Amino acid sequence: MIQLLFALLAAETALALALLFCMPMHRLALLAIDRTKRRRGPIMAKTVAGTMLLVLVVSTGYSIAKIRRRAGELGLLTPTDQVLASRYILEASLMGIYAPSLSAS
């Protein structure tokens, strides 16, 4: 899932660079943005963005909760669980969502 986040960030960066500098891609980027702003583009973009965000948030939250439950059963986190938990917290922070640390439980 983190690959999807990085792919999205790379696409946003490429679009920003295409709009920033006057290159051959500048005109194509402007045309694409103009077309998405017409008709049903904004509604569809908001729906897709909301659905993706919901899926990513629920998946990350579920994974963090699963690790917390495992930590509760064992009494402590294994090194593997610590690495997995840090990865899921990184994913949540990249999405802009606060994920409480596992040591707080």
BAFI-863220 format. One record per residue (C-alpha): residue in one letter; x, y, z. Coordinates in Angstrom, 3 decimals. Example, Ala and Ser with C-alpha at 12.3 -4.5 7.8 and 13.67 -1.06 7.14 Angstrom:
2
PT	a	12.300	-4.500	7.800
PT	s	13.670	-1.060	7.140
***
This chain:
105
PT	m	0.000	0.000	0.000
PT	i	2.894	2.342	0.611
PT	q	3.826	1.922	-3.064
PT	l	0.429	3.354	-3.992
PT	l	1.051	6.381	-1.780
PT	f	4.477	6.977	-3.295
PT	a	3.093	6.545	-6.817
PT	l	0.429	9.148	-6.043
PT	l	3.051	11.536	-4.650
PT	a	5.231	11.020	-7.732
PT	a	2.281	11.746	-10.037
PT	e	1.451	14.934	-8.136
PT	t	5.094	16.028	-8.298
PT	a	5.252	15.363	-12.028
PT	l	2.071	17.379	-12.579
PT	a	3.422	20.258	-10.488
PT	l	6.692	20.266	-12.435
PT	a	4.821	20.131	-15.743
PT	l	2.790	23.168	-14.701
PT	l	5.772	25.008	-13.256
PT	f	8.053	24.930	-16.279
PT	c	7.070	25.760	-19.830
PT	m	7.707	22.396	-21.458
PT	p	5.809	20.410	-24.091
PT	m	3.953	18.644	-21.259
PT	h	2.755	22.006	-19.897
PT	r	0.034	22.373	-22.503
PT	l	-1.101	18.748	-22.124
PT	a	-1.293	19.116	-18.347
PT	l	-3.383	22.275	-18.685
PT	l	-5.738	20.556	-21.131
PT	a	-6.146	17.557	-18.810
PT	i	-6.904	19.771	-15.820
PT	d	-9.341	21.848	-17.873
PT	r	-11.223	18.754	-19.006
PT	t	-11.515	17.380	-15.483
PT	k	-12.982	20.675	-14.299
PT	r	-15.786	20.470	-16.855
PT	r	-18.979	18.425	-16.583
PT	r	-18.812	15.542	-14.103
PT	g	-15.057	15.676	-13.559
PT	p	-15.032	17.271	-10.096
PT	i	-17.718	14.952	-8.748
PT	m	-15.965	11.882	-10.096
PT	a	-12.557	13.021	-8.831
PT	k	-13.931	13.676	-5.338
PT	t	-15.676	10.303	-5.288
PT	v	-12.579	8.396	-6.371
PT	a	-10.341	10.343	-3.975
PT	g	-12.735	9.796	-1.077
PT	t	-13.035	6.081	-1.795
PT	m	-9.258	5.645	-2.040
PT	l	-8.693	7.571	1.181
PT	l	-11.323	5.536	3.004
PT	v	-9.835	2.226	1.840
PT	l	-6.304	3.291	2.775
PT	v	-7.359	4.615	6.197
PT	v	-9.429	1.562	7.101
PT	s	-6.703	-0.823	5.964
PT	t	-3.984	0.982	7.915
PT	g	-6.158	1.301	11.016
PT	y	-7.077	-2.381	10.887
PT	s	-3.429	-3.399	10.549
PT	i	-2.388	-1.231	13.508
PT	a	-5.261	-2.629	15.604
PT	k	-4.256	-6.185	14.699
PT	i	-0.691	-5.535	15.885
PT	r	-2.015	-3.985	19.105
PT	r	-4.140	-7.063	19.783
PT	r	-1.148	-9.309	19.203
PT	a	0.915	-7.159	21.583
PT	g	-1.826	-7.482	24.210
PT	e	-1.827	-11.268	23.943
PT	l	1.962	-11.607	24.203
PT	g	2.510	-8.780	26.638
PT	l	5.126	-7.097	24.456
PT	l	5.933	-6.385	20.835
PT	t	8.269	-8.662	18.934
PT	p	10.915	-6.990	16.737
PT	t	8.925	-7.965	13.651
PT	d	5.783	-6.350	15.072
PT	q	7.769	-3.206	15.878
PT	v	8.941	-2.938	12.265
PT	l	5.445	-3.571	10.908
PT	a	3.914	-1.069	13.312
PT	s	6.413	1.605	12.334
PT	r	5.626	0.990	8.652
PT	y	1.883	1.320	9.208
PT	i	2.381	4.475	11.260
PT	l	4.519	5.854	8.408
PT	e	1.715	5.096	5.953
PT	a	-0.813	6.836	8.202
PT	s	1.421	9.885	8.562
PT	l	1.888	10.081	4.785
PT	m	-1.900	10.148	4.451
PT	g	-2.050	12.914	7.047
PT	i	-3.820	10.826	9.649
PT	y	-2.730	10.738	13.263
PT	a	-1.847	7.230	14.392
PT	p	-1.216	6.938	18.127
PT	s	1.978	5.156	19.063
PT	l	1.789	1.568	20.193
PT	s	3.532	2.299	23.481
PT	a	0.559	4.396	24.635
PT	s	-1.648	1.326	25.144
***
